[in-house]
Amino acid sequence: MAKTPDRPEYKGDLFERGLAVRREVLGAEYVDQSLAAADDFYAAFQKATTEQAWGMIWTRPGLTRQTRSMLNLAMLAAMGKGHELRLHVKGALTNGVSREEIKEVFLQVCGYCGIPAGFEAFRIAREVFAEIDKAKT
């Protein structure tokens, strides 16, 4: 694991708790690159997302990581946030969500948010699955 850059934004217990979960779900390499690439302007966003989403929400005991991942997949697909959806498909797999469960989440998106939103989600997931399968060979 890379050393977290020495920035005032990257200090504190909530940041550290969020950072640990964020690295576990999204992968340390991705997270560490995001933190290292942040300039003075963008470091505030890195702090906000790490503390709010990952430190305050993902660390709560009320839902499993699998459930949180499935909720994220549905919300991101519904909002058409393809870049984040790609990242969270990988995270969902890391959290133990199966490809079959991902398919069911995206079928739910088709029914409630429309075929175009579901289509885009399926397209992105297929690309992610292909990348993962290719890396295994």
C-alpha positions in Angstrom: 0.0 0.0 0.0 1.3 3.4 -0.9 1.8 6.0 1.7 -1.0 8.5 1.9 0.2 11.9 0.8 1.0 14.3 3.6 -1.9 16.8 3.2 -3.9 18.4 6.0 -7.1 17.2 4.3 -5.9 13.6 4.7 -5.8 13.6 8.5 -8.2 12.5 11.1 -9.9 9.4 12.4 -12.9 9.6 10.1 -10.7 10.0 7.1 -8.6 7.0 8.2 -11.7 4.8 8.7 -13.1 5.8 5.4 -9.8 5.3 3.6 -9.5 1.8 4.9 -12.9 0.8 3.6 -12.4 2.7 0.3 -9.2 0.8 -0.3 -10.7 -2.5 0.5 -13.7 -2.0 -1.8 -12.2 0.0 -4.7 -8.7 -1.3 -4.6 -5.7 0.4 -2.9 -4.0 1.1 -6.2 -7.0 3.1 -7.6 -7.6 5.0 -4.3 -3.9 5.8 -3.7 -3.6 7.1 -7.3 -6.6 9.3 -6.7 -5.2 10.7 -3.5 -1.7 11.3 -5.0 -3.1 13.0 -8.1 -5.1 15.5 -6.1 -3.9 19.1 -6.3 -4.7 21.8 -3.7 -8.2 22.3 -5.3 -9.2 18.6 -5.6 -7.8 17.4 -2.3 -10.9 18.9 -0.6 -13.1 16.6 -2.7 -11.0 13.6 -1.8 -11.5 14.4 1.8 -15.2 14.9 1.5 -15.8 11.6 -0.4 -13.5 9.6 1.9 -15.0 10.9 5.1 -18.7 11.3 4.0 -19.3 8.3 1.8 -16.7 5.9 3.0 -16.1 7.0 6.6 -19.7 7.9 7.7 -21.8 5.6 5.5 -19.8 2.5 4.4 -18.6 1.9 8.0 -22.2 1.8 9.5 -23.3 -1.6 10.7 -26.9 -1.4 9.3 -26.2 -3.0 5.9 -23.7 -5.5 4.5 -21.1 -4.4 2.0 -22.9 -6.5 -0.6 -26.1 -4.7 0.0 -24.4 -1.3 -0.1 -22.7 -2.3 -3.4 -26.0 -3.4 -4.9 -27.7 -0.1 -3.9 -24.8 1.8 -5.4 -25.1 -0.1 -8.7 -28.8 0.7 -8.9 -28.4 4.4 -8.0 -25.4 5.0 -10.3 -27.1 3.2 -13.2 -30.3 5.2 -12.6 -28.4 8.4 -12.7 -26.3 7.5 -15.8 -23.0 7.8 -14.0 -21.0 5.4 -16.1 -17.5 6.2 -14.9 -18.5 5.6 -11.2 -20.7 2.6 -12.2 -17.6 0.9 -13.8 -15.7 1.4 -10.6 -18.5 0.1 -8.4 -19.1 -3.0 -10.6 -15.5 -3.9 -9.7 -16.2 -3.0 -6.1 -19.4 -5.1 -5.9 -17.5 -8.1 -7.2 -14.8 -7.5 -4.5 -17.6 -7.3 -1.9 -18.9 -10.7 -3.0 -21.8 -9.6 -5.2 -22.2 -12.2 -8.0 -22.5 -11.5 -11.6 -26.0 -13.0 -11.4 -26.9 -10.5 -8.7 -25.5 -7.7 -10.7 -27.7 -8.8 -13.6 -30.7 -8.8 -11.4 -29.9 -5.3 -10.1 -29.7 -4.0 -13.7 -32.9 -5.7 -14.7 -34.5 -3.8 -11.8 -33.0 -0.6 -13.2 -34.6 -1.4 -16.6 -38.0 -1.8 -15.0 -38.0 1.3 -12.9 -35.6 3.7 -14.6 -36.0 2.7 -18.3 -34.3 0.5 -20.8 -31.7 3.1 -21.8 -30.4 3.3 -18.2 -30.4 -0.5 -17.9 -28.8 -1.0 -21.3 -25.9 1.3 -20.4 -25.4 -0.5 -17.1 -25.3 -3.9 -18.8 -22.9 -2.6 -21.4 -20.5 -1.3 -18.7 -20.8 -4.4 -16.6 -20.0 -6.6 -19.6 -16.9 -4.5 -20.3 -15.8 -4.9 -16.7 -16.4 -8.6 -16.7 -14.4 -9.0 -20.0 -11.5 -7.1 -18.5 -11.5 -9.2 -15.4 -11.8 -12.5 -17.4 -9.0 -11.4 -19.7 -6.7 -10.6 -16.8 -7.2 -14.1 -15.4 -5.9 -15.7 -18.6 
